Amino acid sequence: MNISSVLGQVTIPLMGAYTASKHAVESLSDALRMELKPIGIDVITIAPGSIRTNFGSTLTQTLNWLRPDSPYRAAYEQMRSDRLSDRGAEPTVIAQAILRAVRSPRPKARYAIPWDAKLMPVAKAALPKRAIDNILRRVIMGQRS
C-alpha cells in the first residue's frame, strides 16, 4: 500500500517538487501492481485530497527562504493561509479507506478520498490543458492572465 496524493495526478503551481514526488509514487505503484499481480500481491494506492494535517504549519516554516520582494510572495502567503484554515476532511477518512482496502478480497487499485481527490483528476481529463492551467493559476496564484 502506497500513500500518494490527488497531486500525484494533478499538478498545481508552487508545488512542483511535491507534485513530482507524488507523480513518482503513482507511477511506481502502477508498475508494481502489474509486476506483482502474477505472484498474488495487490498494490494499492491511497490518494488523499484535502485532509486536515499539519501541512500548513510545515509550509509556514519553509517560507523563511522567500524574499520579501519576490513576485511569488503573495501567492505563497495565500497558499499558506489556505492550508492553515483546515478546511479538509478529517484524517480518519484515510484510515477508513486503508481499512476498506486491506479488508477487501479484491481491493481497488486506487482509493481517492475525499470528494476533491475524485473530482480534480476528472476535471483535468475533461477540460483542455490551457483551461486547467488558467484555473489553477487563478486559484492558487491569484493571476488572471
C-alpha atoms as an extended CHARMM CRD file, in Angstrom:
* protein
*
       145  EXT
         1         1  MET       CA              0.0000000000        0.0000000000        0.0000000000  PROA      1               0.0000000000
         2         2  ASN       CA              1.4010000000        3.3470000000       -1.0700000000  PROA      2               0.0000000000
         3         3  ILE       CA              0.2260000000        6.7630000000        0.0680000000  PROA      3               0.0000000000
         4         4  SER       CA              0.1560000000        9.2510000000       -2.7630000000  PROA      4               0.0000000000
         5         5  SER       CA             -1.9960000000       12.3610000000       -3.1600000000  PROA      5               0.0000000000
         6         6  VAL       CA             -4.5050000000       13.8290000000       -5.5610000000  PROA      6               0.0000000000
         7         7  LEU       CA             -1.4730000000       15.8950000000       -6.5880000000  PROA      7               0.0000000000
         8         8  GLY       CA              0.0130000000       12.7020000000       -7.9800000000  PROA      8               0.0000000000
         9         9  GLN       CA             -2.3700000000       13.1930000000      -10.8890000000  PROA      9               0.0000000000
        10        10  VAL       CA             -2.9640000000       16.9470000000      -10.8270000000  PROA      10              0.0000000000
        11        11  THR       CA             -0.0460000000       19.3610000000      -10.7390000000  PROA      11              0.0000000000
        12        12  ILE       CA             -0.5360000000       22.7320000000       -9.1000000000  PROA      12              0.0000000000
        13        13  PRO       CA              1.6440000000       25.8330000000       -9.2250000000  PROA      13              0.0000000000
        14        14  LEU       CA              4.1510000000       26.4840000000       -6.4280000000  PROA      14              0.0000000000
        15        15  MET       CA              4.2450000000       22.7900000000       -5.5040000000  PROA      15              0.0000000000
        16        16  GLY       CA              6.2860000000       21.3480000000       -8.3780000000  PROA      16              0.0000000000
        17        17  ALA       CA              8.7000000000       19.2840000000       -6.2770000000  PROA      17              0.0000000000
        18        18  TYR       CA              5.9140000000       17.8850000000       -4.0800000000  PROA      18              0.0000000000
        19        19  THR       CA              3.6880000000       17.0010000000       -7.0260000000  PROA      19              0.0000000000
        20        20  ALA       CA              6.6490000000       15.4370000000       -8.8580000000  PROA      20              0.0000000000
        21        21  SER       CA              7.2850000000       13.1610000000       -5.8760000000  PROA      21              0.0000000000
        22        22  LYS       CA              3.6110000000       12.1410000000       -5.7860000000  PROA      22              0.0000000000
        23        23  HSD       CA              3.5930000000       11.5160000000       -9.5560000000  PROA      23              0.0000000000
        24        24  ALA       CA              6.5500000000        9.1870000000       -8.9240000000  PROA      24              0.0000000000
        25        25  VAL       CA              4.6010000000        7.3060000000       -6.2320000000  PROA      25              0.0000000000
        26        26  GLU       CA              1.6920000000        6.8920000000       -8.6660000000  PROA      26              0.0000000000
        27        27  SER       CA              3.9630000000        5.5920000000      -11.4240000000  PROA      27              0.0000000000
        28        28  LEU       CA              5.8520000000        3.2190000000       -9.1550000000  PROA      28              0.0000000000
        29        29  SER       CA              2.5690000000        1.8930000000       -7.7620000000  PROA      29              0.0000000000
        30        30  ASP       CA              1.2270000000        1.2820000000      -11.2770000000  PROA      30              0.0000000000
        31        31  ALA       CA              4.3570000000       -0.6250000000      -12.2990000000  PROA      31              0.0000000000
        32        32  LEU       CA              4.4720000000       -2.6820000000       -9.1060000000  PROA      32              0.0000000000
        33        33  ARG       CA              0.7620000000       -3.5100000000       -9.3850000000  PROA      33              0.0000000000
        34        34  MET       CA              1.3300000000       -5.0430000000      -12.8220000000  PROA      34              0.0000000000
        35        35  GLU       CA              4.5910000000       -6.7490000000      -11.8860000000  PROA      35              0.0000000000
        36        36  LEU       CA              3.3880000000       -8.2960000000       -8.6180000000  PROA      36              0.0000000000
        37        37  LYS       CA             -0.1190000000       -9.3980000000       -9.6280000000  PROA      37              0.0000000000
        38        38  PRO       CA              1.1240000000      -12.7220000000      -11.0950000000  PROA      38              0.0000000000
        39        39  ILE       CA              2.5300000000      -13.6960000000       -7.6950000000  PROA      39              0.0000000000
        40        40  GLY       CA             -0.6460000000      -12.7280000000       -5.8310000000  PROA      40              0.0000000000
        41        41  ILE       CA              0.3830000000       -9.3590000000       -4.4180000000  PROA      41              0.0000000000
        42        42  ASP       CA             -2.0360000000       -6.4520000000       -4.7700000000  PROA      42              0.0000000000
        43        43  VAL       CA             -0.5380000000       -2.9650000000       -4.8840000000  PROA      43              0.0000000000
        44        44  ILE       CA             -2.9410000000       -0.3210000000       -3.6700000000  PROA      44              0.0000000000
        45        45  THR       CA             -2.5760000000        3.4370000000       -3.8660000000  PROA      45              0.0000000000
        46        46  ILE       CA             -4.2820000000        5.7130000000       -1.3510000000  PROA      46              0.0000000000
        47        47  ALA       CA             -4.6400000000        9.1870000000       -2.8590000000  PROA      47              0.0000000000
        48        48  PRO       CA             -5.8580000000       11.7670000000       -0.3510000000  PROA      48              0.0000000000
        49        49  GLY       CA             -7.1690000000       15.1630000000       -1.3160000000  PROA      49              0.0000000000
        50        50  SER       CA             -7.6760000000       17.9080000000        1.2490000000  PROA      50              0.0000000000
        51        51  ILE       CA             -7.0750000000       16.4510000000        4.6950000000  PROA      51              0.0000000000
        52        52  ARG       CA             -6.6610000000       18.3290000000        7.9690000000  PROA      52              0.0000000000
        53        53  THR       CA             -2.9970000000       17.8740000000        8.7930000000  PROA      53              0.0000000000
        54        54  ASN       CA             -0.0610000000       19.9830000000        9.9420000000  PROA      54              0.0000000000
        55        55  PHE       CA              0.9320000000       20.5910000000        6.3090000000  PROA      55              0.0000000000
        56        56  GLY       CA              0.0570000000       24.2890000000        6.6370000000  PROA      56              0.0000000000
        57        57  SER       CA              2.3060000000       24.8040000000        9.6390000000  PROA      57              0.0000000000
        58        58  THR       CA              5.0880000000       22.9170000000        7.8740000000  PROA      58              0.0000000000
        59        59  LEU       CA              4.6430000000       25.1710000000        4.8610000000  PROA      59              0.0000000000
        60        60  THR       CA              4.7690000000       28.1950000000        7.1550000000  PROA      60              0.0000000000
        61        61  GLN       CA              8.1450000000       27.0830000000        8.4800000000  PROA      61              0.0000000000
        62        62  THR       CA              9.5380000000       26.6340000000        4.9910000000  PROA      62              0.0000000000
        63        63  LEU       CA              8.6430000000       30.1240000000        3.7430000000  PROA      63              0.0000000000
        64        64  ASN       CA             11.6200000000       31.6790000000        5.5420000000  PROA      64              0.0000000000
        65        65  TRP       CA             13.6890000000       31.4620000000        2.3540000000  PROA      65              0.0000000000
        66        66  LEU       CA             11.2390000000       33.5740000000        0.3370000000  PROA      66              0.0000000000
        67        67  ARG       CA             12.4600000000       37.1260000000       -0.2230000000  PROA      67              0.0000000000
        68        68  PRO       CA             10.0670000000       39.9220000000        0.7510000000  PROA      68              0.0000000000
        69        69  ASP       CA             10.2290000000       41.3680000000       -2.7960000000  PROA      69              0.0000000000
        70        70  SER       CA              9.5710000000       38.0250000000       -4.5280000000  PROA      70              0.0000000000
        71        71  PRO       CA              6.8500000000       38.1720000000       -7.1910000000  PROA      71              0.0000000000
        72        72  TYR       CA              5.6060000000       34.8760000000       -5.7100000000  PROA      72              0.0000000000
        73        73  ARG       CA              5.3740000000       36.1120000000       -2.1220000000  PROA      73              0.0000000000
        74        74  ALA       CA              1.6470000000       36.9270000000       -2.2150000000  PROA      74              0.0000000000
        75        75  ALA       CA              0.8170000000       33.5840000000       -3.8430000000  PROA      75              0.0000000000
        76        76  TYR       CA              2.8160000000       31.6370000000       -1.2500000000  PROA      76              0.0000000000
        77        77  GLU       CA              1.2520000000       33.6410000000        1.5680000000  PROA      77              0.0000000000
        78        78  GLN       CA             -2.2230000000       32.8890000000        0.1980000000  PROA      78              0.0000000000
        79        79  MET       CA             -1.3890000000       29.1910000000       -0.1220000000  PROA      79              0.0000000000
        80        80  ARG       CA             -0.0940000000       29.1390000000        3.4360000000  PROA      80              0.0000000000
        81        81  SER       CA             -3.2240000000       30.8730000000        4.6800000000  PROA      81              0.0000000000
        82        82  ASP       CA             -5.4370000000       28.4240000000        2.7990000000  PROA      82              0.0000000000
        83        83  ARG       CA             -3.5380000000       25.4370000000        4.2140000000  PROA      83              0.0000000000
        84        84  LEU       CA             -3.7370000000       26.8100000000        7.7590000000  PROA      84              0.0000000000
        85        85  SER       CA             -7.5160000000       27.1770000000        7.5130000000  PROA      85              0.0000000000
        86        86  ASP       CA             -8.0050000000       23.3980000000        7.9830000000  PROA      86              0.0000000000
        87        87  ARG       CA            -10.8650000000       23.0800000000        5.5220000000  PROA      87              0.0000000000
        88        88  GLY       CA            -10.0780000000       19.4840000000        4.6360000000  PROA      88              0.0000000000
        89        89  ALA       CA            -11.6250000000       16.2300000000        5.7430000000  PROA      89              0.0000000000
        90        90  GLU       CA            -10.7040000000       14.5510000000        8.9840000000  PROA      90              0.0000000000
        91        91  PRO       CA             -7.6690000000       12.2290000000        8.7950000000  PROA      91              0.0000000000
        92        92  THR       CA             -9.8820000000        9.3220000000        9.8440000000  PROA      92              0.0000000000
        93        93  VAL       CA            -11.2590000000        9.1330000000        6.2710000000  PROA      93              0.0000000000
        94        94  ILE       CA             -7.7970000000        7.9910000000        5.1750000000  PROA      94              0.0000000000
        95        95  ALA       CA             -7.6450000000        5.3760000000        7.9220000000  PROA      95              0.0000000000
        96        96  GLN       CA            -11.0960000000        4.1270000000        6.8920000000  PROA      96              0.0000000000
        97        97  ALA       CA            -10.0360000000        3.8590000000        3.2390000000  PROA      97              0.0000000000
        98        98  ILE       CA             -6.9210000000        1.9130000000        4.2260000000  PROA      98              0.0000000000
        99        99  LEU       CA             -9.0370000000       -0.4240000000        6.3520000000  PROA      99              0.0000000000
       100       100  ARG       CA            -11.5200000000       -0.9610000000        3.4800000000  PROA      100             0.0000000000
       101       101  ALA       CA             -8.6670000000       -1.7510000000        1.1040000000  PROA      101             0.0000000000
       102       102  VAL       CA             -6.9630000000       -4.1640000000        3.4990000000  PROA      102             0.0000000000
       103       103  ARG       CA            -10.2060000000       -5.9970000000        4.2470000000  PROA      103             0.0000000000
       104       104  SER       CA            -11.3200000000       -6.2650000000        0.6350000000  PROA      104             0.0000000000
       105       105  PRO       CA            -10.8110000000       -9.6160000000       -1.1050000000  PROA      105             0.0000000000
       106       106  ARG       CA            -10.4660000000       -7.6540000000       -4.3770000000  PROA      106             0.0000000000
       107       107  PRO       CA             -9.1920000000       -4.1930000000       -3.4760000000  PROA      107             0.0000000000
       108       108  LYS       CA             -9.3430000000       -1.3460000000       -5.9440000000  PROA      108             0.0000000000
       109       109  ALA       CA             -6.0250000000       -0.2440000000       -7.4050000000  PROA      109             0.0000000000
       110       110  ARG       CA             -6.5830000000        3.3150000000       -6.1970000000  PROA      110             0.0000000000
       111       111  TYR       CA             -8.6350000000        4.8750000000       -3.4170000000  PROA      111             0.0000000000
       112       112  ALA       CA             -9.1520000000        8.6150000000       -3.8670000000  PROA      112             0.0000000000
       113       113  ILE       CA            -10.6800000000       10.3490000000       -0.8450000000  PROA      113             0.0000000000
       114       114  PRO       CA            -12.3990000000       12.6860000000       -0.0350000000  PROA      114             0.0000000000
       115       115  TRP       CA            -14.5100000000       14.1170000000       -2.8680000000  PROA      115             0.0000000000
       116       116  ASP       CA            -11.9140000000       16.6150000000       -4.1390000000  PROA      116             0.0000000000
       117       117  ALA       CA             -9.4510000000       13.7900000000       -4.7740000000  PROA      117             0.0000000000
       118       118  LYS       CA            -12.0270000000       12.2350000000       -7.0880000000  PROA      118             0.0000000000
       119       119  LEU       CA            -13.1460000000       15.4530000000       -8.7680000000  PROA      119             0.0000000000
       120       120  MET       CA             -9.7940000000       17.0500000000       -9.6240000000  PROA      120             0.0000000000
       121       121  PRO       CA             -8.4730000000       14.2590000000      -11.9050000000  PROA      121             0.0000000000
       122       122  VAL       CA            -11.8450000000       14.0950000000      -13.6930000000  PROA      122             0.0000000000
       123       123  ALA       CA            -11.8280000000       17.8470000000      -14.2770000000  PROA      123             0.0000000000
       124       124  LYS       CA             -8.2460000000       17.6270000000      -15.5100000000  PROA      124             0.0000000000
       125       125  ALA       CA             -9.2000000000       14.9360000000      -18.0200000000  PROA      125             0.0000000000
       126       126  ALA       CA            -12.3740000000       16.6940000000      -19.1810000000  PROA      126             0.0000000000
       127       127  LEU       CA            -11.0450000000       20.2150000000      -19.6940000000  PROA      127             0.0000000000
       128       128  PRO       CA             -8.4070000000       21.4590000000      -22.1290000000  PROA      128             0.0000000000
       129       129  LYS       CA             -4.9100000000       21.7480000000      -20.6320000000  PROA      129             0.0000000000
       130       130  ARG       CA             -4.8140000000       25.5410000000      -21.0260000000  PROA      130             0.0000000000
       131       131  ALA       CA             -8.1640000000       25.8640000000      -19.2400000000  PROA      131             0.0000000000
       132       132  ILE       CA             -6.8840000000       23.8070000000      -16.2970000000  PROA      132             0.0000000000
       133       133  ASP       CA             -3.6620000000       25.8530000000      -16.2400000000  PROA      133             0.0000000000
       134       134  ASN       CA             -5.6520000000       29.0930000000      -16.1950000000  PROA      134             0.0000000000
       135       135  ILE       CA             -7.9810000000       27.8860000000      -13.4390000000  PROA      135             0.0000000000
       136       136  LEU       CA             -5.1380000000       26.6580000000      -11.2330000000  PROA      136             0.0000000000
       137       137  ARG       CA             -3.0250000000       29.7500000000      -11.8550000000  PROA      137             0.0000000000
       138       138  ARG       CA             -6.0000000000       31.9380000000      -10.9320000000  PROA      138             0.0000000000
       139       139  VAL       CA             -6.9910000000       29.9140000000       -7.8430000000  PROA      139             0.0000000000
       140       140  ILE       CA             -3.5070000000       29.1640000000       -6.4900000000  PROA      140             0.0000000000
       141       141  MET       CA             -1.5440000000       32.1930000000       -7.6090000000  PROA      141             0.0000000000
       142       142  GLY       CA             -4.2490000000       34.8440000000       -7.9770000000  PROA      142             0.0000000000
       143       143  GLN       CA             -3.1780000000       35.5380000000      -11.5680000000  PROA      143             0.0000000000
       144       144  ARG       CA             -5.7300000000       36.4570000000      -14.2010000000  PROA      144             0.0000000000
       145       145  SER       CA             -3.7780000000       36.0530000000      -17.4410000000  PROA      145             0.0000000000
